[in-house]
Amino acid sequence: MAEIRYLTTIQFEPGALRLLRAECERVGISRPLIVTDAGVRAAGLLERATAALAQGGAPMPHAVYDGTPSNPTEAAVRAAATVYGEHRCDGLIALGGGSAIDCAKGVAIAVTHEGPLKTYATIEGGSPRITDRVPPLIAIPTTAGTGSEVARGAILIVDDGRKLGFHSWHLLPKAAILDPELTLGLPPRLTAATGMDAIAHCIETFLAPAFNPPADGIALDGLERGWAHIERAIRNGQDLEARLHMMSASMQGAMAFQKGLGCVHSLSHSLGGLNPVLHHGTLNAVFLPAVITFNAEAESVQRERRLERMARVMGLRDPEAIGPAIRALNARLGLPAGLSELGVTPDLFERIIDGAMADHCHKTNPRAATREDYRAMLEASM
């Protein structure tokens, strides 16, 4: 029987950023390090966050690290941890997409735990080594994709080049501030890639075989919201209702993460580690159809009629239409039709498969995948 846990404090409404100072005070942060990236700063969102820290009193002392790369690395974690120590910070604010939030989780480990980051990776048996000594973290997403703001995990590229997962309930943010106004005007291509990331999370967690009916319900509702609103969000970057539903889909997919993910993510983690320039959400969108076809034969998927239930909320009459519908949606969103458009060549397959077989998501797929199965999924995704 699966362990079922819910959750952290979530402030979710347009304008919720105004609550940042109050949430810092509630969780005991008086001198935060804001972990973000250059794009968030350039968009003026960092300035809005620091203004929120000054509401209701004198400005709250804080430091900023804005060097988070698109795929966060152990080097970035070290650099941010140095800033944390130099400014005697006592907590973290992650402001940005999943990269900034995951980087902040890495910093939470690094400033309170000894040794290289890989020591605490899930596949290295490191989860129990992460303790409650981690500083409090408040997460503020500026994209609707990863849902890392309500998740216990982080994905980081460690010094040896592997893209590894770190999972502990101690890493769950003490508060998540979900303000869809922060995603208004997000470029269409990034809206598409992050939105498909959220949809992939809802699908993979729903298909994962662990027994967790609350997570199933949350993931299925998140899929319905994401599928219905992603094109609206792209057509009109100022559509606040569509942005709210996409942010909810992102949050809901991550709330269901405790069931586990599957081959979509084991493949995208592996390939993303080999080529960090590739966007995680885009890779998930490309891999989804082939993995869904592979998982259709899983005993748990068939027994619980999971594809039929997915098709219903996606407005499809036939479960076999799910894969083609995702491909058609990717095309309408302007995402790549296959890996070859991203510069991926078959000579990379064996290295991708090596990483996928070792990834933590490989073990929670509803159907056990062999090297040959992964090779077939890669070929089908080209």
C-alpha positions as CSV (number, residue, x, y, z in Angstrom):
1,M,0.0,0.0,0.0
2,A,1.3,3.4,-0.9
3,E,2.0,6.1,1.6
4,I,-0.3,9.1,0.9
5,R,0.7,12.6,1.9
6,Y,-0.9,16.0,1.4
7,L,0.7,18.8,1.4
8,T,2.1,22.3,2.0
9,T,0.4,25.7,2.4
10,I,-0.6,27.1,-1.1
11,Q,-1.6,30.7,-1.7
12,F,-3.3,30.6,-5.1
13,E,-5.0,33.6,-6.7
14,P,-4.2,36.5,-9.0
15,G,-2.1,38.9,-7.0
16,A,-1.0,36.4,-4.5
17,L,2.6,37.7,-4.7
18,R,1.6,40.4,-2.2
19,L,1.6,37.7,0.5
20,L,5.3,37.0,0.2
21,R,6.4,38.9,3.3
22,A,3.7,37.5,5.4
23,E,4.6,33.9,4.3
24,C,8.3,34.6,5.1
25,E,7.3,35.7,8.6
26,R,5.0,32.7,9.0
27,V,7.7,30.1,8.2
28,G,10.5,32.0,10.1
29,I,12.5,33.5,7.3
30,S,14.0,36.9,8.1
31,R,16.9,37.1,5.7
32,P,16.1,35.1,2.5
33,L,18.2,34.3,-0.5
34,I,16.1,34.7,-3.6
35,V,17.2,32.0,-6.2
36,T,16.1,33.0,-9.7
37,D,17.5,33.5,-13.2
38,A,18.5,36.3,-15.5
39,G,15.3,36.0,-17.6
40,V,13.1,36.4,-14.5
41,R,15.1,39.5,-13.5
42,A,14.9,41.0,-17.0
43,A,11.1,40.4,-17.1
44,G,10.8,42.6,-13.9
45,L,9.5,39.8,-11.8
46,L,12.4,39.9,-9.3
47,E,11.7,43.6,-8.7
48,R,8.0,42.8,-8.0
49,A,9.1,40.1,-5.5
50,T,11.5,42.4,-3.7
51,A,8.8,45.0,-3.6
52,A,6.5,42.5,-2.0
53,L,9.1,41.8,0.7
54,A,8.9,45.5,1.6
55,Q,5.2,45.6,2.0
56,G,3.9,46.4,5.5
57,G,7.2,47.6,7.0
58,A,10.9,48.3,6.4
59,P,12.4,46.3,3.5
60,M,13.3,42.8,4.5
61,P,17.1,42.2,4.1
62,H,17.7,39.7,1.4
63,A,20.3,38.4,-1.1
64,V,19.9,37.4,-4.8
65,Y,21.4,34.6,-6.9
66,D,20.2,34.9,-10.5
67,G,22.6,32.5,-12.2
68,T,20.3,29.5,-12.4
69,P,20.8,27.7,-15.8
70,S,17.9,26.2,-17.8
71,N,18.9,22.8,-16.4
72,P,20.3,23.5,-12.9
73,T,23.7,22.1,-12.1
74,E,25.7,21.3,-9.0
75,A,28.0,24.2,-9.9
76,A,25.1,26.6,-9.8
77,V,24.0,25.1,-6.4
78,R,27.5,25.8,-5.1
79,A,27.6,29.3,-6.3
80,A,24.2,30.1,-4.8
81,A,25.2,28.4,-1.5
82,T,28.2,30.7,-1.3
83,V,25.9,33.7,-1.6
84,Y,23.7,32.2,1.1
85,G,26.6,31.9,3.5
86,E,28.1,35.3,2.7
87,H,24.9,37.1,3.5
88,R,24.0,34.9,6.6
89,C,20.7,34.0,5.1
90,D,18.2,31.9,7.0
91,G,15.8,30.7,4.3
92,L,15.2,30.5,0.6
93,I,12.8,32.0,-1.9
94,A,12.7,30.3,-5.3
95,L,11.4,32.6,-8.0
96,G,11.1,31.2,-11.5
97,G,10.4,28.0,-13.4
98,G,11.2,24.5,-12.2
99,S,14.9,25.2,-12.8
100,A,15.0,27.9,-10.1
101,I,12.9,26.0,-7.7
102,D,15.0,22.8,-8.1
103,C,18.2,24.8,-7.8
104,A,16.9,26.3,-4.5
105,K,16.2,22.8,-3.2
106,G,19.7,21.9,-4.1
107,V,20.9,24.9,-2.1
108,A,18.8,23.8,0.8
109,I,20.7,20.5,0.9
110,A,24.1,22.1,0.2
111,V,24.1,24.7,3.0
112,T,23.2,22.2,5.7
113,H,24.7,18.8,4.6
114,E,28.3,17.8,4.0
115,G,29.7,16.2,0.9
116,P,29.0,16.2,-2.9
117,L,25.4,16.6,-4.0
118,K,25.3,13.1,-5.5
119,T,25.5,11.7,-2.0
120,Y,21.8,12.7,-1.5
121,A,20.5,11.5,-4.9
122,T,17.6,9.1,-4.9
123,I,19.3,6.4,-7.0
124,E,22.4,6.6,-4.7
125,G,20.2,5.8,-1.7
126,G,20.6,9.4,-0.6
127,S,17.0,10.3,0.3
128,P,17.2,9.2,4.0
129,R,20.3,11.3,4.3
130,I,18.4,14.5,3.7
131,T,17.3,15.8,7.2
132,D,15.1,18.4,8.7
133,R,18.1,20.7,9.0
134,V,17.3,22.1,5.6
135,P,16.3,25.8,5.7
136,P,12.7,26.8,5.0
137,L,11.8,27.4,1.3
138,I,9.1,29.4,-0.3
139,A,8.5,28.6,-4.0
140,I,7.0,31.1,-6.4
141,P,6.5,29.6,-10.0
142,T,6.6,32.0,-12.9
143,T,5.8,29.3,-15.4
144,A,3.1,26.6,-15.4
145,G,5.0,23.4,-16.0
146,T,7.0,21.5,-13.4
147,G,4.9,21.9,-10.3
148,S,8.1,21.8,-8.3
149,E,6.6,24.3,-5.9
150,V,4.4,21.6,-4.3
151,A,6.7,18.6,-4.8
152,R,9.3,16.9,-2.6
153,G,11.7,16.3,-5.5
154,A,14.3,18.2,-7.5
155,I,16.2,17.3,-10.7
156,L,19.8,18.5,-10.9
157,I,22.8,17.8,-13.1
158,V,25.6,16.7,-10.7
159,D,29.3,17.2,-11.3
160,D,29.8,13.8,-13.1
161,G,27.2,14.9,-15.7
162,R,24.3,12.7,-14.6
163,K,20.9,14.3,-14.3
164,L,19.6,12.9,-11.0
165,G,16.5,13.1,-8.8
166,F,16.6,14.2,-5.2
167,H,13.5,13.3,-3.1
168,S,12.7,14.1,0.5
169,W,9.6,15.4,2.3
170,H,12.1,17.8,4.0
171,L,12.5,19.5,0.5
172,L,8.8,20.2,0.2
173,P,8.5,24.0,0.2
174,K,6.9,25.4,3.4
175,A,4.8,27.6,1.2
176,A,3.9,27.9,-2.5
177,I,2.7,31.2,-3.8
178,L,0.8,30.6,-7.1
179,D,0.1,33.9,-8.8
180,P,-1.1,33.4,-12.4
181,E,-0.4,37.1,-13.1
182,L,3.3,36.2,-13.1
183,T,2.8,34.0,-16.2
184,L,1.0,36.6,-18.3
185,G,2.9,37.4,-21.5
186,L,5.0,34.3,-21.2
187,P,6.2,33.6,-24.8
188,P,4.1,31.1,-26.8
189,R,6.9,28.6,-27.3
190,L,7.7,28.5,-23.6
191,T,4.0,28.4,-22.7
192,A,3.7,25.4,-24.9
193,A,6.7,23.5,-23.6
194,T,6.0,24.1,-20.0
195,G,2.3,23.4,-20.5
196,M,3.0,20.1,-22.1
197,D,5.3,19.3,-19.2
198,A,2.3,19.8,-16.8
199,I,0.1,17.6,-19.1
200,A,2.8,14.9,-19.2
201,H,3.0,14.9,-15.4
202,C,-0.7,14.5,-15.0
203,I,-0.7,11.6,-17.5
204,E,2.3,9.7,-16.1
205,T,1.3,10.0,-12.5
206,F,-2.2,8.8,-13.4
207,L,-0.8,5.8,-15.3
208,A,1.7,4.9,-12.5
209,P,0.6,1.7,-10.8
210,A,0.8,2.8,-7.1
211,F,-2.4,2.8,-5.2
212,N,-3.3,6.4,-4.4
213,P,-6.9,7.3,-5.4
214,P,-6.6,10.9,-4.2
215,A,-3.6,11.4,-6.5
216,D,-5.4,9.7,-9.4
217,G,-8.3,12.2,-9.0
218,I,-6.1,15.2,-8.8
219,A,-4.0,14.1,-11.8
220,L,-7.1,13.4,-13.9
221,D,-8.7,16.8,-13.1
222,G,-5.3,18.5,-13.8
223,L,-5.2,16.8,-17.2
224,E,-8.7,18.0,-18.1
225,R,-7.8,21.6,-17.2
226,G,-4.4,21.5,-19.0
227,W,-5.8,19.9,-22.2
228,A,-8.7,22.4,-22.3
229,H,-6.7,25.6,-21.8
230,I,-3.2,25.2,-23.2
231,E,-4.1,26.5,-26.6
232,R,-6.0,29.4,-25.2
233,A,-3.0,30.4,-23.1
234,I,-0.8,30.4,-26.2
235,R,-3.3,32.3,-28.5
236,N,-3.6,35.1,-25.9
237,G,-0.8,35.6,-23.5
238,Q,-3.0,37.9,-21.4
239,D,-5.8,35.3,-20.9
240,L,-5.7,35.2,-17.1
241,E,-8.4,32.5,-16.8
242,A,-6.4,30.2,-19.1
243,R,-3.2,31.0,-17.2
244,L,-4.9,30.1,-13.9
245,H,-6.0,26.7,-15.2
246,M,-2.6,25.9,-16.6
247,M,-1.0,26.9,-13.3
248,S,-3.5,24.6,-11.6
249,A,-2.7,21.7,-14.0
250,S,1.0,22.2,-13.2
251,M,0.4,22.2,-9.5
252,Q,-1.9,19.1,-9.7
253,G,0.5,17.0,-11.7
254,A,3.1,17.6,-9.0
255,M,0.7,16.9,-6.2
256,A,0.3,13.5,-7.7
257,F,4.1,12.9,-8.1
258,Q,4.1,10.7,-5.0
259,K,2.7,7.9,-7.2
260,G,5.8,8.1,-9.3
261,L,6.3,8.9,-13.0
262,G,7.5,6.6,-15.9
263,C,9.4,6.1,-19.1
264,V,8.6,9.6,-20.5
265,H,10.6,11.1,-17.7
266,S,13.3,8.4,-17.5
267,L,14.0,9.2,-21.2
268,S,13.8,12.9,-20.9
269,H,16.0,13.0,-17.8
270,S,18.6,10.9,-19.6
271,L,18.6,12.9,-22.9
272,G,18.4,16.2,-21.0
273,G,21.5,15.2,-19.1
274,L,23.3,14.4,-22.3
275,N,22.2,17.7,-23.9
276,P,21.2,20.3,-21.2
277,V,20.1,22.7,-23.9
278,L,17.0,20.6,-24.7
279,H,13.9,21.7,-22.8
280,H,12.5,19.1,-20.5
281,G,8.9,19.9,-21.3
282,T,9.5,19.7,-25.0
283,L,11.1,16.3,-24.6
284,N,8.2,15.1,-22.6
285,A,5.8,16.2,-25.3
286,V,7.8,14.3,-27.9
287,F,8.1,11.1,-25.9
288,L,4.5,10.9,-24.7
289,P,2.8,9.2,-27.6
290,A,5.3,6.4,-27.9
291,V,5.3,5.7,-24.1
292,I,1.5,5.8,-23.9
293,T,1.4,3.2,-26.7
294,F,3.9,1.0,-24.8
295,N,2.0,1.3,-21.5
296,A,-1.4,0.5,-23.1
297,E,-0.6,-3.2,-22.5
298,A,0.3,-2.8,-18.8
299,E,-1.9,-5.0,-16.6
300,S,-2.8,-2.1,-14.2
301,V,-3.7,0.2,-17.1
302,Q,-6.0,-2.3,-18.6
303,R,-7.6,-3.5,-15.4
304,E,-8.5,0.0,-14.2
305,R,-9.4,1.3,-17.7
306,R,-7.0,4.2,-17.3
307,L,-6.7,5.1,-21.0
308,E,-10.5,5.2,-21.3
309,R,-10.7,7.5,-18.3
310,M,-8.0,9.7,-19.8
311,A,-9.7,9.8,-23.2
312,R,-13.0,10.9,-21.5
313,V,-11.5,14.0,-19.9
314,M,-9.6,14.8,-23.1
315,G,-12.8,14.8,-25.1
316,L,-11.7,11.7,-27.2
317,R,-14.1,8.8,-28.0
318,D,-11.4,6.2,-28.4
319,P,-8.3,5.6,-26.1
320,E,-6.3,4.7,-29.2
321,A,-6.8,8.3,-30.3
322,I,-4.7,9.7,-27.3
323,G,-1.3,9.3,-29.0
324,P,-2.4,10.9,-32.3
325,A,-4.2,13.7,-30.4
326,I,-1.0,14.5,-28.5
327,R,1.0,14.6,-31.8
328,A,-1.6,16.8,-33.4
329,L,-1.6,19.1,-30.3
330,N,2.2,19.4,-30.4
331,A,2.0,20.4,-34.0
332,R,-0.7,23.1,-33.3
333,L,1.5,24.4,-30.4
334,G,4.5,24.7,-32.7
335,L,6.5,22.0,-30.9
336,P,8.8,19.6,-32.7
337,A,7.3,16.6,-34.4
338,G,10.1,14.3,-33.3
339,L,13.6,14.0,-31.8
340,S,15.3,14.5,-35.2
341,E,14.1,18.1,-35.3
342,L,16.0,18.6,-32.0
343,G,19.2,17.3,-33.5
344,V,19.0,13.9,-31.8
345,T,20.6,11.1,-33.8
346,P,20.4,7.3,-33.4
347,D,24.1,7.1,-32.4
348,L,23.0,8.6,-29.0
349,F,20.4,5.8,-28.4
350,E,22.6,3.6,-26.3
351,R,23.7,6.4,-24.0
352,I,20.1,7.6,-23.6
353,I,19.0,4.0,-22.8
354,D,21.8,3.7,-20.2
355,G,20.6,6.8,-18.4
356,A,16.9,5.8,-18.7
357,M,17.5,2.4,-17.2
358,A,19.3,4.0,-14.2
359,D,16.7,6.8,-13.7
360,H,14.4,6.7,-10.7
361,C,11.3,7.0,-12.9
362,H,12.1,3.8,-14.7
363,K,11.1,1.8,-11.7
364,T,7.6,3.3,-11.4
365,N,6.4,2.9,-15.0
366,P,3.3,0.7,-15.1
367,R,5.1,-1.7,-17.4
368,A,8.7,-2.9,-17.1
369,A,10.8,-1.6,-20.0
370,T,13.8,-3.4,-21.4
371,R,16.6,-1.9,-23.4
372,E,14.9,-3.1,-26.5
373,D,11.6,-1.4,-25.4
374,Y,13.4,1.9,-24.9
375,R,15.1,1.6,-28.3
376,A,11.6,1.1,-29.9
377,M,10.2,4.1,-28.0
378,L,13.2,6.2,-29.2
379,E,12.7,5.1,-32.8
380,A,9.0,5.8,-32.6
381,S,9.8,9.3,-31.3
382,M,12.2,10.3,-34.0
